[in-house]
Amino acid sequence: MSTSAAIFDLDRTIIAGSSAQVFGQMLRDVGIELPAPPGQGLYFGLYKRLGEDPVTMRLARHASRLFAGQRVRSVETAGRMAADVLASDVLEGARNEIERHRSANVTLLLATTAPYELAAPFCEVVGFDDLVCTRYSSVDGRYDGTNEAGYVWGAAKASAVAAWAADRTVDLTQSSAYSDSWYDVPLLEIVGQPIAVNADLRLRMMARTRRWSTRRWQHGG
């Protein structure tokens, strides 16, 4: 028997900014120092206001290389440390929508580019039923610098969610998806109820053209 799902993006959708800032701080706290690109502070400020930058996101596709040799257990610890911090930043509208779907016994799915060990604890704390995300490969407890499958972004995120739905007999035509980003249009197109949340300019224009639902979620309302 088919079921329905509510599929949520993470950054700028259910939290206000970029989870990468929090993950980066927690990784440093456990002794993992990853190279910071020039102008990182400026980038995070612009990201919060304007959304994803395709150049930066394509660079992030190769982030698994930066983790080569790091202990999986240390990254898991950083993820657990980040979970409560990120959960405290969940926007009120997102929290209300998640609770509404939970009350209706709808499967809650978080779909994010973040790696599993960092995203999974947050997923559990907030109460999602499942997680579609990027997964880094490891050997003998250390990352080997590669991804298990593809980088979960753009069309690849939509494909990963479609595969997840097929495996769990979820009817995407009876499901909803929430995202802020133009690059999640492939995901929004495969569900029956696409919802643009805190949308970037191109997604706002598309949502208006296609008459998709829109939301503006922020702290305190």
LOFI-924195 format. One record per atom (N, C-alpha, C): z, y, x; atom name. Coordinates in Angstrom, 3 decimals. Each point is the difference from the previous one (the first is absolute). Layout:
! residues N
PT         up      north       east   atome
PT          Z          Y          X      CA
...
! end
This chain:
! residues 221
PT         up      north       east   atome
PT      0.000     -1.195      0.836       N
PT      0.000      1.195     -0.836      CA
PT      0.000      1.244      0.870       C
PT     -0.917      0.924     -0.268       N
PT     -0.112      1.203      0.797      CA
PT      1.162      0.944     -0.263       C
PT      0.367      0.738      1.034       N
PT      1.028      1.026     -0.122      CA
PT     -0.583      1.321      0.470       C
PT      0.730      1.070     -0.232       N
PT     -0.435      1.318      0.461      CA
PT      0.906      0.460      1.128       C
PT     -0.482      0.982      0.761       N
PT      0.747      0.529      1.131      CA
PT     -0.076      1.520      0.009       C
PT      0.992      0.595      0.633       N
PT     -0.021      1.427      0.317      CA
PT     -0.008      0.099      1.521       C
PT     -1.052      0.584      0.546       N
PT     -0.248      0.006      1.438      CA
PT      0.205      1.418      0.523       C
PT      0.887      0.159      0.957       N
PT      0.357      1.313      0.512      CA
PT     -0.339      0.133      1.477       C
PT     -0.674      1.086      0.343       N
PT     -0.111      0.441      1.383      CA
PT      1.356      0.568      0.409       C
PT      0.226      0.157      1.303       N
PT      1.294      0.487      0.488      CA
PT     -0.016      1.495      0.308       C
PT     -0.688      0.396      1.062       N
PT      0.091      1.373      0.491      CA
PT     -0.675      0.997     -0.940       C
PT      0.698      1.095     -0.277       N
PT     -0.448      1.075     -0.886      CA
PT     -0.189     -0.476     -1.448       C
PT      0.442     -1.200     -0.287       N
PT     -0.075     -0.511     -1.364      CA
PT      1.409     -0.244     -0.522       C
PT      0.711     -0.940      0.592       N
PT      1.383     -0.190     -0.451      CA
PT      1.018      0.677      0.910       C
PT     -0.431      0.379      1.232       N
PT      0.815      0.916      0.809      CA
PT     -0.841      1.232      0.290       C
PT      0.665      1.099      0.373       N
PT     -0.699      1.279      0.100      CA
PT     -0.937      0.082      1.199       C
PT      0.379     -0.568      1.122       N
PT     -0.783      0.164      1.214      CA
PT     -0.425     -1.318      0.599       C
PT      0.104     -0.086      1.329       N
PT     -0.460     -1.184      0.728      CA
PT      1.169     -0.879      0.412       C
PT     -0.068     -1.263     -0.360       N
PT      1.028     -0.959      0.428      CA
PT     -0.020     -0.193      1.510       C
PT     -1.131      0.312      0.643       N
PT     -0.119     -0.203      1.440      CA
PT      1.033      0.813      0.776       C
PT      0.379      1.175     -0.521       N
PT      1.024      0.797      0.674      CA
PT      1.325     -0.749      0.059       C
PT      0.401     -0.575     -1.128       N
PT      1.270     -0.725     -0.064      CA
PT     -0.086     -1.277      0.824       C
PT     -1.102     -0.735     -0.139       N
PT     -0.145     -1.223      0.784      CA
PT      0.043      0.315      1.492       C
PT     -0.674      1.076      0.403       N
PT     -0.025      0.358      1.406      CA
PT      1.382      0.306      0.543       C
PT      0.805      0.722     -0.796       N
PT      1.358      0.321      0.437      CA
PT      0.842     -1.260      0.141       C
PT     -0.111     -0.904     -0.959       N
PT      0.792     -1.220      0.047      CA
PT     -0.452     -0.921      1.133       C
PT     -1.288     -0.016      0.277       N
PT     -0.475     -0.771      1.145      CA
PT      0.593      0.552      1.293       C
PT      0.034      1.323      0.124       N
PT      0.620      0.595      1.189      CA
PT      1.482     -0.356      0.080       C
PT      0.661     -0.042     -1.163       N
PT      1.430     -0.312     -0.012      CA
PT      0.297     -1.419      0.475       C
PT     -0.976     -0.900     -0.161       N
PT      0.212     -1.372      0.485      CA
PT     -0.627     -0.205      1.372       C
PT     -0.444      1.087      0.611       N
PT     -0.490     -0.073      1.370      CA
PT     -1.485     -0.212      0.163       C
PT     -0.780      0.189     -1.078       N
PT     -1.451     -0.154      0.090      CA
PT     -0.632      1.383     -0.001       C
PT     -0.570      0.391      1.115       N
PT     -0.647      1.297      0.142      CA
PT     -1.514     -0.198     -0.040       C
PT     -0.624      0.465     -1.073       N
PT     -1.452     -0.070     -0.109      CA
PT     -0.597      1.348      0.388       C
PT     -1.185      0.023      0.603       N
PT     -0.618      1.268      0.389      CA
PT     -0.208      0.902     -1.215       C
PT      0.398      1.267      0.130       N
PT     -0.184      0.971     -1.079      CA
PT     -1.229      0.852      0.301       C
PT     -0.939      0.102     -0.940       N
PT     -1.192      0.819      0.248      CA
PT      0.353      1.477      0.055       C
PT     -0.778      0.804      0.727       N
PT      0.241      1.440      0.036      CA
PT     -0.046      0.596     -1.409       C
PT      0.911      0.930     -0.280       N
PT     -0.008      0.663     -1.307      CA
PT      0.501     -0.852     -1.137       C
PT      0.814     -1.019      0.317       N
PT      0.461     -0.909     -1.050      CA
PT      0.778      0.722     -1.091       C
PT      0.870      0.946      0.385       N
PT      0.774      0.738     -0.991      CA
PT     -0.886      0.779     -0.950       C
PT     -1.028      0.640      0.544       N
PT     -0.942      0.742     -0.836      CA
PT     -0.737     -0.943     -0.938       C
PT     -0.394     -1.166      0.524       N
PT     -0.715     -0.968     -0.834      CA
PT      0.825     -0.417     -1.206       C
PT      1.287     -0.317      0.210       N
PT      0.827     -0.447     -1.111      CA
PT      0.147      1.104     -1.057       C
PT      0.081      1.260      0.460       N
PT      0.074      1.101     -0.949      CA
PT     -1.264      0.116     -0.822       C
PT     -1.146     -0.112      0.657       N
PT     -1.277      0.072     -0.717      CA
PT     -0.187     -1.201     -0.915       C
PT      0.442     -1.166      0.463       N
PT     -0.117     -1.214     -0.820      CA
PT      0.767      0.164     -1.308       C
PT      1.204      0.552      0.094       N
PT      0.814      0.171     -1.201      CA
PT     -0.686      0.912     -1.006       C
PT     -0.732      0.994      0.498       N
PT     -0.667      0.963     -0.879      CA
PT     -1.371     -0.466     -0.471       C
PT     -0.769     -0.634      0.894       N
PT     -1.420     -0.221     -0.277      CA
PT     -0.404     -1.461     -0.122       C
PT      0.811     -0.903      0.513       N
PT     -0.342     -1.411     -0.124      CA
PT     -0.596     -0.578      1.259       C
PT     -0.609     -1.175     -0.137       N
PT     -0.459     -0.778      1.145      CA
PT     -1.144      0.676      0.740       C
PT      0.047     -0.121      1.309       N
PT     -1.060      0.433      0.902      CA
PT     -0.729     -1.266      0.454       C
PT     -1.291     -0.131     -0.309       N
PT     -0.687     -1.256      0.314      CA
PT     -0.028     -0.331      1.483       C
PT     -0.050      1.016      0.863       N
PT     -0.017     -0.270      1.441      CA
PT      1.314     -0.652      0.425       C
PT      1.124      0.599     -0.439       N
PT      1.309     -0.539      0.355      CA
PT      0.198     -1.381     -0.595       C
PT     -0.436     -0.206     -1.237       N
PT      0.173     -1.302     -0.628      CA
PT     -0.818     -1.071      0.709       C
PT     -1.171      0.379      0.498       N
PT     -0.793     -0.987      0.727      CA
PT      0.627     -0.327      1.352       C
PT      0.643      0.994      0.622       N
PT      0.745     -0.281      1.222      CA
PT      1.170     -0.941     -0.288       C
PT      0.644      0.210     -1.166       N
PT      1.132     -0.849     -0.371      CA
PT     -0.415     -1.452     -0.190       C
PT     -1.294     -0.220     -0.230       N
PT     -0.507     -1.365     -0.139      CA
PT      0.347     -0.844      1.227       C
PT      0.134      0.665      1.147       N
PT      0.250     -0.720      1.249      CA
PT      1.454      0.115      0.443       C
PT      0.883      0.397     -0.928       N
PT      1.408      0.171      0.351      CA
PT      0.638     -1.294      0.476       C
PT     -0.517     -1.144     -0.451       N
PT      0.578     -1.284      0.419      CA
PT     -0.008     -0.147      1.521       C
PT     -0.974      0.639      0.660       N
PT     -0.068     -0.089      1.464      CA
PT      1.224      0.654      0.643       C
PT      0.519      1.053     -0.638       N
PT      1.150      0.713      0.553      CA
PT      1.266     -0.854     -0.048       C
PT      0.017     -0.977     -0.904       N
PT      1.178     -0.855     -0.151      CA
PT     -0.055     -1.246      0.888       C
PT     -1.074     -0.170      0.746       N
PT     -0.154     -1.206      0.819      CA
PT      1.200     -0.161      0.930       C
PT      0.601     -1.165     -0.034       N
PT      1.140     -0.310      0.847      CA
PT      1.352      0.337     -0.607       C
PT      0.024      0.768     -1.081       N
PT      1.272      0.354     -0.631      CA
PT      0.537     -1.187     -0.803       C
PT      1.309     -0.090     -0.073       N
PT      0.631     -1.074     -0.758      CA
PT     -0.118      0.255     -1.499       C
PT     -0.432     -1.011     -0.729       N
PT     -0.089      0.100     -1.454      CA
PT      1.373      0.311     -0.585       C
PT      1.032     -0.633      0.531       N
PT      1.346      0.191     -0.536      CA
PT      0.447      1.459      0.113       C
PT     -0.378      0.689      1.065       N
PT      0.373      1.407      0.158      CA
PT     -0.692      0.872     -1.046       C
PT     -1.257     -0.295     -0.280       N
PT     -0.726      0.764     -1.013      CA
PT      0.568     -0.286     -1.387       C
PT      0.404     -1.228     -0.249       N
PT      0.670     -0.325     -1.258      CA
PT      1.280      0.819     -0.162       C
PT      0.745      0.154      1.071       N
PT      1.222      0.808     -0.047      CA
PT     -0.327      1.448     -0.338       C
PT     -1.046      0.541      0.627       N
PT     -0.423      1.370     -0.299      CA
PT     -0.405      0.132     -1.468       C
PT     -0.674     -0.999     -0.526       N
PT     -0.392      0.023     -1.407      CA
PT      1.190      0.034     -0.937       C
PT      1.025     -0.788      0.325       N
PT      1.208      0.003     -0.832      CA
PT      0.713      1.352      0.075       C
PT      0.016      0.609      1.175       N
PT      0.617      1.312      0.152      CA
PT     -0.763      1.065     -0.781       C
PT     -1.319     -0.135     -0.046       N
PT     -0.830      0.989     -0.689      CA
PT      0.067     -0.136     -1.515       C
PT      0.307     -1.185     -0.492       N
PT     -0.123     -0.280     -1.434      CA
PT      0.830      0.943     -0.863       C
PT      1.262      0.170      0.339       N
PT      0.861      0.855     -0.823      CA
PT     -0.400      1.463      0.106       C
PT     -0.442      0.414      1.190       N
PT     -0.450      1.386      0.185      CA
PT     -1.205      0.280     -0.896       C
PT     -0.961     -0.894      0.031       N
PT     -1.195      0.173     -0.831      CA
PT      0.329     -0.119     -1.484       C
PT      0.892     -0.930     -0.347       N
PT      0.366     -0.164     -1.416      CA
PT      0.636      1.266     -0.549       C
PT      0.736      0.717      0.833       N
PT      0.623      1.247     -0.449      CA
PT     -1.031      1.104     -0.225       C
PT     -1.224     -0.199      0.517       N
PT     -1.074      0.990     -0.131      CA
PT     -0.977     -0.355     -1.115       C
PT      0.252     -1.075     -0.740       N
PT     -0.896     -0.356     -1.107      CA
PT      0.029      1.114     -1.045       C
PT     -1.165      0.450     -0.376       N
PT     -0.109      1.110     -0.943      CA
PT      0.467     -0.420     -1.388       C
PT      0.583      0.951     -0.716       N
PT      0.604     -0.336     -1.289      CA
PT     -1.016     -0.582     -0.975       C
PT     -1.193      0.576     -0.037       N
PT     -1.028     -0.528     -0.901      CA
PT     -0.389     -1.415      0.351       C
PT     -0.072     -0.285      1.294       N
PT     -0.313     -1.363      0.443      CA
PT      1.104     -0.960     -0.386       C
PT      1.239      0.426      0.209       N
PT      1.133     -0.860     -0.352      CA
PT     -0.018     -0.322     -1.497       C
PT     -0.272      1.012     -0.814       N
PT     -0.035     -0.203     -1.454      CA
PT     -1.139     -0.943     -0.401       C
PT     -1.160      0.158      0.656       N
PT     -1.154     -0.838     -0.342      CA
PT      0.235     -1.449      0.434       C
PT      0.592     -0.171      1.164       N
PT      0.336     -1.348      0.462      CA
PT      0.958     -0.667     -0.978       C
PT      0.996      0.738     -0.438       N
PT      0.977     -0.560     -0.936      CA
PT     -0.645     -0.320     -1.346       C
PT     -0.923      0.855     -0.436       N
PT     -0.694     -0.257     -1.279      CA
PT     -0.772     -1.315      0.072       C
PT     -0.721     -0.207      1.089       N
PT     -0.754     -1.250      0.149      CA
PT      0.931     -1.201      0.131       C
PT      1.086      0.175      0.727       N
PT      0.952     -1.102      0.149      CA
PT      0.569     -0.411     -1.356       C
PT      0.326      0.980     -0.824       N
PT      0.550     -0.283     -1.333      CA
PT     -0.997     -0.742     -0.878       C
PT     -1.292      0.223      0.267       N
PT     -1.052     -0.673     -0.770      CA
PT     -0.421     -1.324      0.633       C
PT      0.741     -0.444      1.021       N
PT     -0.283     -1.267      0.693      CA
PT     -1.383     -0.029      0.647       C
PT     -0.438      1.171      0.474       N
PT     -1.256      0.105      0.735      CA
PT      0.282     -0.265      1.482       C
PT     -0.843     -0.774      0.656       N
PT      0.170     -0.281      1.420      CA
PT     -0.211      1.273      0.811       C
PT      0.931      0.300      0.881       N
PT     -0.060      1.205      0.820      CA
PT     -0.488     -0.360      1.403       C
PT     -1.093      0.625      0.417       N
PT     -0.596     -0.267      1.304      CA
PT     -0.072      1.286      0.813       C
PT      0.502     -0.038      1.223       N
PT     -0.187      1.092      0.944      CA
PT     -1.190     -0.343      0.880       C
PT     -0.965      0.917      0.100       N
PT     -1.193     -0.204      0.828      CA
PT     -0.074      1.122      1.019       C
PT      0.176     -0.330      1.278       N
PT      0.114      1.018      1.040      CA
PT     -0.626     -0.463      1.303       C
PT     -0.418      0.952      0.824       N
PT     -0.532     -0.332      1.320      CA
PT      1.101     -0.357      0.987       C
PT      1.243      0.330     -0.300       N
PT      1.106     -0.238      0.931      CA
PT      0.134     -1.493      0.304       C
PT      0.446     -0.342      1.214       N
PT      0.165     -1.422      0.348      CA
PT      1.153     -0.645     -0.752       C
PT     -0.114     -1.298     -0.191       N
PT      0.928     -0.739     -0.847      CA
PT      1.463      0.189      0.396       C
PT      0.314     -0.141      1.263       N
PT      1.401      0.031      0.423      CA
PT      0.653      1.346     -0.276       C
PT     -0.788      1.080     -0.028       N
PT      0.544      1.314     -0.322      CA
PT      0.051      0.244     -1.504       C
PT     -0.998     -0.467     -0.731       N
PT     -0.096      0.300     -1.432      CA
PT      0.823     -0.930     -0.880       C
PT      0.175     -1.261      0.408       N
PT      0.637     -0.989     -0.874      CA
PT      1.428      0.369     -0.408       C
PT      0.857      0.498      0.903       N
PT      1.352      0.355     -0.435      CA
PT      0.018      1.112     -1.046       C
PT     -0.865      0.992      0.147       N
PT     -0.106      1.058     -1.009      CA
PT     -0.441     -0.585     -1.334       C
PT     -0.970     -0.878      0.046       N
PT     -0.502     -0.661     -1.199      CA
PT      1.136     -0.692     -0.753       C
PT      0.859     -0.682      0.739       N
PT      1.123     -0.715     -0.599      CA
PT      1.035      0.960     -0.570       C
PT      0.341      1.057      0.739       N
PT      1.025      0.950     -0.438      CA
PT     -0.417      0.692     -1.294       C
PT     -1.261      0.390     -0.101       N
PT     -0.470      0.720     -1.190      CA
PT     -0.194     -0.940     -1.180       C
PT     -0.235     -1.280      0.280       N
PT     -0.103     -0.961     -1.084      CA
PT     -1.409     -0.434     -0.345       C
PT     -0.928      0.106      0.950       N
PT     -1.346     -0.525     -0.227      CA
PT      0.038     -1.527      0.031       C
PT     -0.917     -0.587     -0.750       N
PT     -0.078     -1.457     -0.046      CA
PT     -0.790     -0.582      1.161       C
PT     -0.932      0.792      0.528       N
PT     -0.852     -0.541      1.058      CA
PT     -0.575      1.153      0.817       C
PT     -0.640     -0.374      1.101       N
PT     -0.475      0.981      0.976      CA
PT     -1.348     -0.432      0.547       C
PT     -0.964      0.916     -0.025       N
PT     -1.267     -0.162      0.706      CA
PT     -0.017      1.046      1.099       C
PT     -0.172     -0.442      1.250       N
PT      0.120      0.929      1.119      CA
PT     -0.722     -0.560      1.216       C
PT     -0.048      0.799      1.047       N
PT     -0.525     -0.453      1.278      CA
PT      1.019     -0.942      0.650       C
PT     -0.490     -1.048      0.634       N
PT      0.889     -0.956      0.665      CA
PT     -0.442     -0.168      1.453       C
PT      0.931      0.235      0.902       N
PT     -0.278     -0.166      1.427      CA
PT      0.244     -1.448      0.414       C
PT     -0.835     -0.506      0.877       N
PT      0.152     -1.364      0.513      CA
PT      1.066     -0.037      1.089       C
PT      0.660     -1.140      0.124       N
PT      1.019     -0.163      1.037      CA
PT     -0.054     -1.413      0.559       C
PT      0.492     -0.137      1.214       N
PT      0.119     -1.296      0.674      CA
PT      1.379     -0.056      0.640       C
PT      0.755     -1.041     -0.332       N
PT      1.339     -0.193      0.576      CA
PT      0.894      1.224     -0.185       C
PT     -0.092      0.607     -1.194       N
PT      0.902      1.095     -0.329      CA
PT     -0.392      1.360      0.521       C
PT     -1.187      0.097      0.612       N
PT     -0.482      1.295      0.485      CA
PT     -1.407      0.261     -0.531       C
PT     -0.271      1.260     -0.318       N
PT     -1.332      0.349     -0.477      CA
PT     -1.030     -0.187      1.105       C
PT     -1.193     -0.446     -0.411       N
PT     -1.046     -0.241      0.999      CA
PT     -1.067      1.091      0.025       C
PT      0.192      1.058     -0.809       N
PT     -0.934      1.125      0.034      CA
PT     -1.172     -0.109     -0.944       C
PT      0.027     -0.965     -0.924       N
PT     -1.090     -0.164     -0.962      CA
PT      0.564     -0.046     -1.427       C
PT     -0.895      0.108     -0.971       N
PT      0.363     -0.155     -1.407      CA
PT     -0.287     -1.429     -0.449       C
PT      0.828     -0.505     -0.921       N
PT     -0.263     -1.329     -0.559      CA
PT     -1.299     -0.009     -0.781       C
PT     -0.218      1.047     -0.778       N
PT     -1.241      0.140     -0.762      CA
PT     -0.474      1.433      0.215       C
PT     -0.598      0.603     -0.991       N
PT     -0.491      1.350      0.167      CA
PT      1.093      1.055     -0.117       C
PT     -0.366      1.213      0.344       N
PT      0.856      1.164     -0.174      CA
PT     -0.077      0.403     -1.464       C
PT      1.136      0.062     -0.674       N
PT      0.022      0.182     -1.457      CA
PT     -0.108      1.490     -0.340       C
PT     -1.233      0.471     -0.054       N
PT     -0.283      1.402     -0.302      CA
PT     -1.372      0.098     -0.646       C
PT     -0.140      0.950     -0.940       N
PT     -1.291      0.216     -0.635      CA
PT     -0.486     -1.223     -0.754       C
PT     -1.264     -0.346      0.227       N
PT     -0.584     -1.147     -0.702      CA
PT      0.728     -1.296      0.337       C
PT      0.528     -0.095      1.218       N
PT      0.729     -1.211      0.389      CA
PT      1.290     -0.149     -0.802       C
PT      0.624      1.121     -0.363       N
PT      1.195     -0.082     -0.843      CA
PT     -0.376     -0.530     -1.377       C
PT     -1.100      0.502     -0.560       N
PT     -0.446     -0.488     -1.304      CA
PT     -0.299     -1.494      0.047       C
PT     -0.647     -0.458      1.071       N
PT     -0.316     -1.421      0.139      CA
PT      1.269     -0.837      0.111       C
PT      0.977      0.505      0.752       N
PT      1.259     -0.728      0.156      CA
PT      0.746     -0.100     -1.323       C
PT     -0.011      1.077     -0.781       N
PT      0.659     -0.026     -1.307      CA
PT     -0.745     -0.939     -0.947       C
PT     -1.323      0.018      0.041       N
PT     -0.778     -0.906     -0.850      CA
PT      0.295     -1.458      0.339       C
PT      0.113     -0.316      1.289       N
PT      0.326     -1.362      0.407      CA
PT      1.406     -0.381     -0.447       C
PT      0.929      0.931      0.141       N
PT      1.377     -0.229     -0.467      CA
PT      0.009     -0.289     -1.498       C
PT     -0.740      0.790     -0.779       N
PT     -0.034     -0.170     -1.453      CA
PT     -0.602     -1.340     -0.392       C
PT     -1.072     -0.388      0.675       N
PT     -0.636     -1.282     -0.310      CA
PT      0.943     -1.156      0.292       C
PT      0.752      0.108      1.070       N
PT      0.916     -1.070      0.394      CA
PT      1.149     -0.149     -0.984       C
PT      0.375      1.109     -0.660       N
PT      1.168     -0.018     -0.897      CA
PT     -0.383      0.124     -1.473       C
PT     -1.283     -0.158     -0.291       N
PT     -0.510      0.079     -1.367      CA
PT      0.416      1.309     -0.674       C
PT     -0.144      1.086      0.737       N
PT      0.253      1.342     -0.536      CA
PT     -1.323      0.573     -0.489       C
PT     -0.011      0.515     -1.216       N
PT     -1.196      0.603     -0.584      CA
PT     -0.040      1.475      0.372       C
PT     -0.863      0.354      0.939       N
PT     -0.060      1.396      0.452      CA
PT     -0.543      0.932     -1.079       C
PT     -0.782     -0.520     -0.928       N
PT     -0.500      0.866     -1.071      CA
PT      1.121      0.429     -0.941       C
PT      1.118     -0.725      0.039       N
PT      1.163      0.352     -0.810      CA
PT      1.104      0.625      0.866       C
PT     -0.355      0.379      1.224       N
PT      0.977      0.504      0.952      CA
PT     -0.241      1.478      0.290       C
PT      0.992      0.613      0.646       N
PT     -0.098      1.403      0.384      CA
PT      0.179      0.139      1.500       C
PT     -0.557      1.073      0.572       N
PT      0.180      0.293      1.422      CA
PT      0.224      1.490      0.169       C
PT      0.861      0.333      0.957       N
PT      0.415      1.378      0.240      CA
PT     -0.265      0.350      1.458       C
PT     -0.729      1.083      0.244       N
PT     -0.235      0.446      1.373      CA
PT     -0.323      1.484      0.041       C
PT      0.238      0.577      1.176       N
PT     -0.294      1.412      0.235      CA
PT     -1.349      0.203      0.660       C
PT     -0.621     -1.055      0.512       N
PT     -1.057      0.157      0.998      CA
PT     -1.399     -0.369     -0.484       C
PT     -0.953      0.838      0.370       N
PT     -1.416     -0.296     -0.202      CA
PT     -0.373     -1.362      0.589       C
PT      0.646     -0.368      1.096       N
PT     -0.332     -1.249      0.677      CA
PT      0.518     -1.221     -0.748       C
PT      0.788      0.229     -1.057       N
PT      0.427     -1.095     -0.866      CA
PT     -0.847     -0.097     -1.268       C
PT     -1.111      0.739     -0.057       N
PT     -0.884     -0.132     -1.162      CA
PT     -0.441     -1.447     -0.218       C
PT     -0.334     -0.780      1.048       N
PT     -0.360     -1.408     -0.251      CA
PT      1.098     -0.780     -0.714       C
PT      1.262      0.307      0.318       N
PT      1.107     -0.652     -0.695      CA
PT      0.088      0.482     -1.442       C
PT     -0.097      1.293     -0.201       N
PT      0.111      0.551     -1.353      CA
PT     -1.128     -0.498     -0.908       C
PT     -1.143     -0.288      0.600       N
PT     -1.144     -0.445     -0.793      CA
PT      0.130     -1.435     -0.509       C
PT      0.873     -0.805      0.595       N
PT      0.056     -1.409     -0.415      CA
PT      1.084     -0.260     -1.048       C
PT      0.725      1.032     -0.411       N
PT      1.031     -0.185     -1.017      CA
PT     -0.421      0.664     -1.307       C
PT      0.651     -0.417     -1.070       N
PT     -0.323      0.581     -1.300      CA
PT      0.572      1.387     -0.207       C
PT      1.099      0.311      0.730       N
PT      0.663      1.289     -0.167      CA
PT      0.226      0.655      1.366       C
PT     -1.023      0.707      0.498       N
PT      0.162      0.711      1.271      CA
PT      0.733      1.323     -0.226       C
PT      0.957      0.294      0.882       N
PT      0.818      1.202     -0.166      CA
PT      0.075      0.726      1.338       C
PT     -0.476      1.233      0.020       N
PT      0.019      0.828      1.207      CA
PT      1.319      0.768      0.038       C
PT      0.780     -0.237      1.039       N
PT      1.325      0.609      0.139      CA
PT     -0.003      0.940      1.203       C
PT      0.396      1.262     -0.223       N
PT      0.037      0.972      1.110      CA
PT     -1.313     -0.036      0.781       C
PT     -1.099     -0.026     -0.731       N
PT     -1.304     -0.344      0.574      CA
PT     -0.519      1.052      0.977       C
PT     -0.692     -0.478      1.050       N
PT     -0.709      0.918      0.885      CA
PT     -1.202      0.578     -0.759       C
PT     -0.656      0.984      0.608       N
PT     -1.023      0.768     -0.718      CA
PT     -1.116     -0.885     -0.535       C
PT     -0.528     -0.898      0.826       N
PT     -1.129     -0.818     -0.451      CA
PT      0.409     -0.968     -1.099       C
PT      1.210     -0.542      0.086       N
PT      0.445     -0.896     -1.068      CA
PT      0.241      0.779     -1.285       C
PT      0.531      1.202      0.096       N
PT      0.180      0.821     -1.213      CA
PT     -1.327      0.230     -0.701       C
PT     -1.032      0.315      0.779       N
PT     -1.323      0.243     -0.586      CA
PT     -0.546     -1.259     -0.658       C
PT      0.156     -1.153      0.673       N
PT     -0.494     -1.250     -0.570      CA
PT      0.772     -0.367     -1.264       C
PT      1.324      0.177      0.044       N
PT      0.812     -0.324     -1.169      CA
PT     -0.424      0.839     -1.194       C
PT     -0.308      1.261      0.246       N
PT     -0.448      0.866     -1.090      CA
PT     -1.341     -0.468     -0.542       C
PT     -0.920     -0.362      0.893       N
PT     -1.331     -0.450     -0.416      CA
PT      0.067     -1.303     -0.787       C
PT      0.843     -0.919      0.455       N
PT      0.078     -1.322     -0.632      CA
PT      1.068     -0.089     -1.087       C
PT      0.685      1.113     -0.190       N
PT      1.061      0.073     -1.019      CA
PT      1.113     -1.005      0.270       C
PT      0.339     -0.138      1.265       N
PT      1.145     -0.809      0.368      CA
PT      1.281      0.787     -0.253       C
PT      1.068     -0.708     -0.259       N
PT      1.297      0.645     -0.166      CA
PT      0.453      0.597      1.328       C
PT      0.735      1.091     -0.077       N
PT      0.552      0.634      1.199      CA
PT      1.501      0.230     -0.188       C
PT      0.708      0.018      1.107       N
PT      1.440      0.280     -0.005      CA
PT      0.314      0.935      1.169       C
PT      1.027      0.816     -0.218       N
PT      0.541      0.809      1.079      CA
PT      1.472     -0.350      0.132       C
PT      0.320     -0.793      1.023       N
PT      1.375     -0.421      0.211      CA
PT      0.608      0.793      1.148       C
PT      1.232      0.435     -0.175       N
PT      0.701      0.717      1.034      CA
PT      1.496     -0.241     -0.132       C
PT      0.748      0.458      0.972       N
PT      1.437     -0.163     -0.084      CA
PT      0.557      0.905     -1.094       C
PT      0.894     -0.564     -0.798       N
PT      0.605      0.771     -1.070      CA
PT     -0.850      0.122     -1.239       C
PT     -1.067     -0.817     -0.099       N
PT     -0.804      0.084     -1.220      CA
PT     -1.290     -0.766      0.106       C
! end
